[in-house]
Amino acid sequence: MKIMFMGTPQIASVCLEALAQKHEVVCVVTQTDKPKGRGHKLAFTPVKECATELGIDVLQPLTFKENSFALELEKYKPDVIIVVAYGKILPKYVLEFPKYGCINVHASLLPKYRGAAPIQWAIVNGEKVSGITTMKMDVGLDTGDMLLKHEIEITESMTYGELYDKMCQASPALLLETIDKIEEIVPRKQDDSLSCYASIITKENCKIDWNKKPQEVINLIRGMNPIPASHTTYEGKGVKIFCAKKTDGAGENGEIIKADKTIVVACQGGAVEIFELQIEGKKRMNSEEFLRGNKLEVGQKFR
């Protein structure tokens, strides 16, 4: 089977590597190179790096409008297009070109968490289970018929980074099974009434609201760890928070009620103990290390 692969980040690169071992990947389509690091040098996407190592043709179209990608489709004549976190919406002429259409690997148990950031929002919203869904793409946003699913438990302390790693581990096998069974799987319609939208993560999304309950604060911290990281401010300086748990304590929302070897902050109906944080201009460190070099006043507030 001739496969055109479209993807950009790490989760897509592990799927590409697995596909290339068992199928003919005729070309790879990925996002354009982006400036990275202090020198702002152009950097390959993880998928482009993988494709280059495998010796597979790489395409980086700026647009798909007005049939601009039609010549590439005719050149490579894929039987199926596999899409994993590519990052661009595909028009109808691309979706309908291959014999088996376009198959997407989506990092949620559809129809829940359609959209750009399903892994983060599943944790932020306190879900106990997430997973991966393979689906036939249509012109809607993650609305196509579902093919196969794989569930992943979200443990109490699991972070976005940890769940992402589990998604990376499980996605290749589910994708290969989907391709192997492509002619026998009976697609299932999504129930739109059960859907919710996982919007793109913004700086405002990551700001801690100390008026919320302890578990809601902790879920936000987990869901944004390691990147982009939840944040608050102390005396006008930005503070990123990476790890916390519920603890006993009371005070005004956002008030620092303990700052001796550990940091405890009051919120709605309880408190959270912070274990790992980073104030702007300094490195990420645990609370005890942080307090040796940065003074937090009990009674002051995170805002």
N, C-alpha and C positions, 0 to 999 in steps of 0.2 A: 504494500500500500504506500503510495506517495503522500508524504505529509509535509505541509507547510506549517511551521511553528511560529507563533507570535507570543512574545513575552518580554519582560524586562528585568524584574528583581530576582533575588536568590531562589525563591520558591519556584520560579519559572525555570531557572537554570538547572535545578536538580531534576525536574520533569524532562527537560530537553536531553539531558545526559542519559536518562533511562530509556527514552524513546529511541535515541540514536543507536543503542545497543541491539534493538530488536526490529526496527523499521527503517525505511528509507526516508530520511528527512531531507527533502530536496532544497530547502532554503529556510532561513530564519529571518523574521521581521521583528525589529526591536526599536525602542525609542532612540532618538538622536543622542549623541555624546553630550554630556553636560560638564560644565566647569566644576572642579572639585578641589578641596583643600586650600591652603593659604595661597598657593601659587596660581589657583584657578585654572589649572591645566585640564584640558578636555579628557574625560575618563570614559572608558567603555562601560556599558551596562553589564551586569553579571551574565546576562544571556549572550551578549556579544562576545564576551571573554570566552565563554564555554563553546560557542559556535566556532570561534576562531581556532581554538585548540583542537576541535573535532574536524576542522577543514570544511565546514559547511558555509555556503554562500550567505552573506548577511545583507539585508536590505533595511534601510532606515528612512522610509518615506515621511515627508513633512505633512502630507495630506492624502486623503482618499477621495476627495471631492471630484466631481465631474469625471468619473471613470478614470482618474489619473493612475490607478493601480491595475487597470485592466491588462496592460501589456505584460506585467509580471505574472499575473494569473495565467495568461495564455502561454507564457514561456515555461513555467514550472508545472502547470496542469496538475495541481494537487487533488488527490481523491478526498482528502479531508484537511481542514485547517484546525489546528489545535491552538487554543488561546488560553494563556495562563498569566493573569495580571499584566496584560499588555499596556493598558493605560489610555487607549484611544477607542472611540466608538467606531464600529465598522458599519459601512452602509450596506444597503440591501444587495447590491450587485456582487459584493465580496461574500456576504453570507450565503448567497444562493449559488455561487460558482461551483464548489466541489460536489462530487457525487453524494458524499455523506454530510455535507454542510459544514458548519463550524461548531466545534465542541469546546466548551469552556470548562475549566477547572476553577470552581468558586469556593472561597474559604469560609463557607458557612453552611448550615443545614437549611437550604432554601425551602420555603419562600422567605424565611427570616433573614434579616440583614443583607438585603440587596444593596449594592453600592460600593463605595471606594474603600471603606475601612471596617469590614465585618469582624475582623479579629479583635481589634481594640474595643469596639462597641459591645461585643458579647461579654467581655470582662467588665467594662465600665457599668453595664446594666445588671451585673450580678448573675449571669447565666451559669448554670451548672454543667452544661454540655454544649459543645459546638461540633464542628466537623467540616467535611469537604463534600461538595456535590458536583458531579459532572452533569452537564446540561447541554442541550442543543440550543444554540444561540438564535435569537430572533431580533427584530429591530428595537425591542424594548430594553430597559436596563435590568439585566439579570432576570428576565421574565420567561425565558424559554422552557421547554419541557425538560423535566428532570430525568436523568438516566440512572446513575448509581450514587450511593451515599456511604460515607464512613464517619462514624461518630467518634469524638474525642472528649473525654471527661475534662472539665475545668475544675481543678482542685482549689481549695480555699486560698492558697497563697500563690497560685500560678500567675505569672506576669505575661504581658503581651509577647515579650521575647521568647519565653518558654513555650507558649502556645504556638507561636509562629514556627519554632523549631519542630514541634510535633507535626504541624501541617506539612512542613518540608519533608519530613520522614515518611508520612503516609500518602502524600499526593501521587508520587510516581506509580505506585502499585495500583491505585484506584484508576489512574489514567490508562495504564496498560490493560487492565481488565476491561475497561470501557471499550477500548479499541478492539480487543480480541473478540468481544461479544456484540460489536456494533450492529450486526444484522439480526440478533436475537433479542436484544433488550427492547422492552415495550416502554416507550417514553411516557411519562406521567405529567399531566398538567399541574401547574402550581395553583394553590388556592390563594388568590390575591388578598383575601380577607385576613390571612395570617401573616402577611408581609410587613416588614418595617424597613426603614431606610437607614443605612449606615453611611452617614455623610462624611465627607472628607474631614480630616482632623485639622483644626485651626489652633492658633495660639490661645484664643478665647476658650475653646473646648477644654484646654489643658489647665486652665486656672482653677485652683482649689477654692470651693465655696465652703467656708468654715461654718456656714449656717446649716449645712446638711448633717445628716447622722453619721456616726463614725464609720459604719460599713460602706456608706456611699462615698465618703472621702477616700477610704482605703481602696475601694474598687477603681476609682479614678487613678490613683497612684499606681496600682498594678497594671491597669490598662494602658498607661502611657510609659511604662518602663520596658526597655531602656530609652526609647525615643518616641516622641519628642520630649518626654518627661513632663510630669505635672509641675506646676509652679505656683508660688505665692510671693509676697514681698515682706521684707523686714526693714523698717526704717529707710524705705525708699530703694532698697537693693533687691534685685531678683534672687529668689531661692528656688532651686529645683529640688524636688523630693522624690526619692526612688523607692523607699521601702518603709512601711509602717504597719502597725497592728492596733487593734482595739485594746484599751486599757481603762482602768478606773480613774476617775477624776472629774472635776466640775469647775466651771468658770464661764466667763463670757466667751461667746463664739470667737475662735481665733486667738484666744489668750494663751500665752505661754505659762503653764502652771508648774513646770519643772524644767530645769536646765542645769542639771548636775550629773555628769556622765551619760545621761540620756535626756531626750527632749520629749516633753509631753505637752500637747496642745488641746485645749478644750474645743468642742464643737457641739452641735445640737444633741442634747441628751447623753453626752458622754465625752470621751476623749480618745486621742490617738497618740501612740508612742512612735516617734520617728527614729529610724535606725540608720538611714543613709540619705545624704543630702549634699547639695553643692550651692554655695553662694557665688554670685557672679564675680568673675575674675580669679576664682580659686578652683582647685581640683575637686572631684567627687570624693567624699570620704564618709566614714561611719560617724555616728553622733559623738562618741567620746573623743575621737580625733578632732572633729569639727570644733567642739567646745574648748579644746586646749588652745586653739588659735583664734576663736571668734566668740565674743561675749554676747550671750542672749540674756536679756533682763526678764526675770519672772514678773508677770504683770503686764509686760508689753504684748503687742499683738502681731500675728501674721495677718496680712490683709490681701 
